[in-house]
Amino acid sequence: MADAPPPVIVIVGPTAVGKTGLAVRLAQAFDGVIISADSRQVYRYMDIGTAKPTPEERAAAPHVLVDFLEPDEQLTLAEFQRMAYDAIDAAHAAGQLPLLVGGTGQYVQAVVEGWGIPRVAPHPALRADLAGFAATYGAAALHAWLADEDPPAAERIDYRNVRRVVRALEVLLVSGQPISEAQRRSPPPYTFLQIGLTRSRESLYSRIDARVDQMMEAGLLQEVTGLLARGYGWELPSMSSLGYRQFSDYLAGKNELEAAVQAIKRETRRFVRQQATWFREDDPAIRWYDLDETDATVIVAEVATWLRETGWTTGGSSPPPSRPGSPGCAESSGCLPPR
């Protein structure tokens, strides 16, 4: 693997498995920069419920793509992908090792697989018109319209999934480019080592329960009420996320606090099962390690061997690989470590 494209370490796995701890250890061993691939840790003021890296962990290793959005702002998948590539290129240019770490499968795979993501902003009026067409003439008729204009997209999208059909037509009508062309994948110019972390279900569930209890002791309820006091309402996607929305009934006087806590634990377990659909243990591209059985020193040693095989040495300075549309990592994009 000598003279391979510059390396990127990817660490994936379910919530509470221990991704951050391993990432910090690898970052310290190999002069790494941790690039968060977590769709909730981007928000300011949402520290406890999102299990953001602690101040100690941030002091131990640089973290980027954390804490740069207000809770009433949104980050599109295309924006995240661009920021992640910029952060990877900035790390390589500084002679540092990028570590893409997180449990948001869509974020990770968009970066690793080089998803083509249409840069077409939502057009509510157009979407309403297309949905109205489907309501009047039927979902099959709307799908037939897409089939006439973009057959490959129509073949992939079930006619009953009106939302996806509407999006495909929206991209076509606004940009003039079929979504099937816009979504073509282009692998980025990096060499990836994907590390998957797992534990037994019993062990993982125990860790989840303990972490939720620790969150409550750390002031999770106060964090939620503070967000509401700032004017961030339950209608926001950020406030409807796991660890926050479960308090809405309690704060409305509809149930007890313990019911909210148990709901967080229960929903986190369900979320872990959903994550398994993104990170499959039979995926040959991922090296899996059971942290109940494997010490982190083993993983560090295997990463060291892999890096030697790629010919990578940290601490130098080299230009990033050529990648169209990569202007660099500006502070305004959230790519720099939070102050």
ABEGO torsion letter per residue (X at the ends): XBGBBBBBBBBBEBBGAGAAAAAAAAAAAAGBBBBBBBAAAABBGBAAAAGBBBAAAAAABBBBGBGABBAABBBBAAAAAAAAAAAAAAAAAAGBBBBBBEABAAAAAAAAAGBBBBBBBBBAAAAAAAAAAAAAAEAAAAAAAAAAABAAAAAABBAABAAAAAAAAAAAAAAGBBAAAAABBBBBBBBBBBBBBBBBAAAAAAAAAAAAAAAAAAGAAAAAAAAAAAGBBAABAAAABBGAAAAAAAAAGABBAAAAAAAAAAAAAAAAAAAAAABBAABAABBBBBAAABBAAAAAAAAAAAAAAAGBBBGBBBBBBBBBGBAEBBAAAGABBBX
